[in-house]
Amino acid sequence: MSNSVCGGTKTTARPREVPVPAEACRVMTPDDLASAVARLLGDDGKARWLEPSHGDGAFLMALREMRVPARRVWAVDLHTKRHPNDSMAQVSRGVDFLARHWVDPSRFDRIIGNPPYIAIEKLRDPLRQVAANTRDPYGHAIGARANTWYAFMLRCVQLLATGGRMGMVLPASSEYASYASQGRRCLADHFDRVDLFRFAMPPFPDAQDGNIVLIAKGYRRSGKRSSGTLRRSTVKSVDDLLAQSRARKASSRPHCNRPRRLNQNERCVGELAAVRIGAVTGDAKYFLMTESRRRELGLPIRAFRFALTKSKHASRPFVSRKDLQAMRDADDRVLLFRPPDGVLSHDRVDAYLRLPHRYGGCAKRNLKVASRSLWHRTPLPAIPDGFVSGMTSGELMISINKCPGLTATNTLFVIHKLCEFEMLDLAVGILASKARRQIARKRRWYPSGLMKIEPTELSSVRIPWPIRHASRQGYSNACELLQSGSYKEADGLIWDMIGH
Ligand SMILES: C[S@@+](CC[C@H](N)C(=O)[O-])C[C@H]1O[C@@H](n2cnc3c(N)ncnc32)[C@H](O)[C@@H]1O
């Protein structure tokens, strides 16, 4: 290898025009996690390793523990400040890993790391431009709306040798972020085997968001006709990660990424309905308000849409106009400021739109606001058939939408039917004990005591289907019984409604 990284130069001066990395992305990987990822990848005595954003060298230490010599490890970081662990690899600092110029076409047998998780839009140029121009496997630039971890993952795949392995600590969103869909497809198409381990609790101290560990083995540049095996599992801790992966190795039963064969009396939620997060305003303080605030500002009700904004708003089995009126009367924040063209010239609307940020106006520089063609037109999901909170401490229940025009913000998930059936049936199916057990397994616990499930996880839940005798009253009663902890009575009622 002949260039600055691969040629073994110890430290490269940071080119003047390369900005320093944001502090927000300098979260270092705990040693036990780094060591587990390295062990899951394994060394074969001659593999060439790459760590594309080595920071303080948590993964380099893990490789040293595995007795991988420094001459077989290459490491890069944008940060120029040297660290004592730099001696464990051939290190290039002050280098943007995503910029193509630093590396020759030599490939690596193992790529390991915890890339920065920062929205590409938030990077400064030239980092932003370079990251946004990263190509997905199908030749498209990923764009500034993607995240840096995704650019790193794609670039790592490009640098893998045939048969190579990649191990990365990624954000939980990597499993469902829409900008990364092609990358996920590429993993299934280009690797013999992909394991995704979700952490039920964040493995990083103080972190609120979840993580997954991706282990991909057997890279093939040409792709394959049929997808390789992809297995997902939830782990409670780093020890559990190692234990589960040992158990998988020992088991000869093949798992695959196609939905588990369903018996004819069940369906995956995702086959019946799309589960998405609700509307992202970009500045909740400005766009969401209570009735008393609306009156205080003198804004006409025509400038608003009703929106559910809290978990408790989706805690009823049905949400009707009467419920909304009650929430509005109770001064709950259920009004979303989204003036249609017809009211833009209204004096008070015009004044509110022009209000400077420091006096309570919109933070127009916020990413989600700035990226809209009309900054005050929050994009809305199609009218939802139901709402569900992904973050609750109790049982997950669908609140069926009985109110045309009602939407929800991103604290909640919105559910749209993909085919003709009664929403009530899906809602009853999710209450079945079998579905509740799956949901409990898929949920992550957060240090704060909250439990969270992601839309993809909810979509993969198998529910009994068809539901033969669902009734509004039966559903309301079942929800109430579950909420009060009367599981036995609730299950009896739910099974009567399922009817098989
Ligand atoms: C989340 S930290 C991880 C550090 C280390 N891999 C670990 O796990 O402990 C991300 C690292 O990426 C580096 N970084 C950010 N942008 C980069 C870029 N474009 N090229 C190379 N390194 C970058 C940061 O300096 C930081 O050290």
The ligand as a Gaussian input file, in Angstrom:
#p B3LYP/6-31G(d) Opt

LIG

0 1
 C      -17.873000       8.248000      17.505000
 S      -16.171000       8.658000      17.471000
 C      -15.526000       7.049000      17.488000
 C      -14.100000       6.960000      17.805000
 C      -13.572000       5.542000      17.890000
 N      -13.812000       4.842000      16.650000
 C      -14.221000       4.793000      19.023000
 O      -15.130000       4.031000      18.722000
 O      -13.877000       4.956000      20.193000
 C      -16.038000       9.185000      15.845000
 C      -14.662000       9.614000      15.423000
 O      -14.758000       9.959000      14.034000
 C      -13.847000      10.997000      13.767000
 N      -14.303000      11.593000      12.501000
 C      -15.381000      12.382000      12.302000
 N      -15.492000      12.669000      10.990000
 C      -14.486000      12.031000      10.358000
 C      -14.078000      11.932000       9.007000
 N      -14.757000      12.537000       8.048000
 N      -12.993000      11.187000       8.703000
 C      -12.306000      10.539000       9.692000
 N      -12.647000      10.606000      10.989000
 C      -13.708000      11.331000      11.315000
 C      -13.946000      11.885000      14.992000
 O      -12.780000      12.663000      15.138000
 C      -14.099000      10.835000      16.100000
 O      -12.850000      10.505000      16.639000

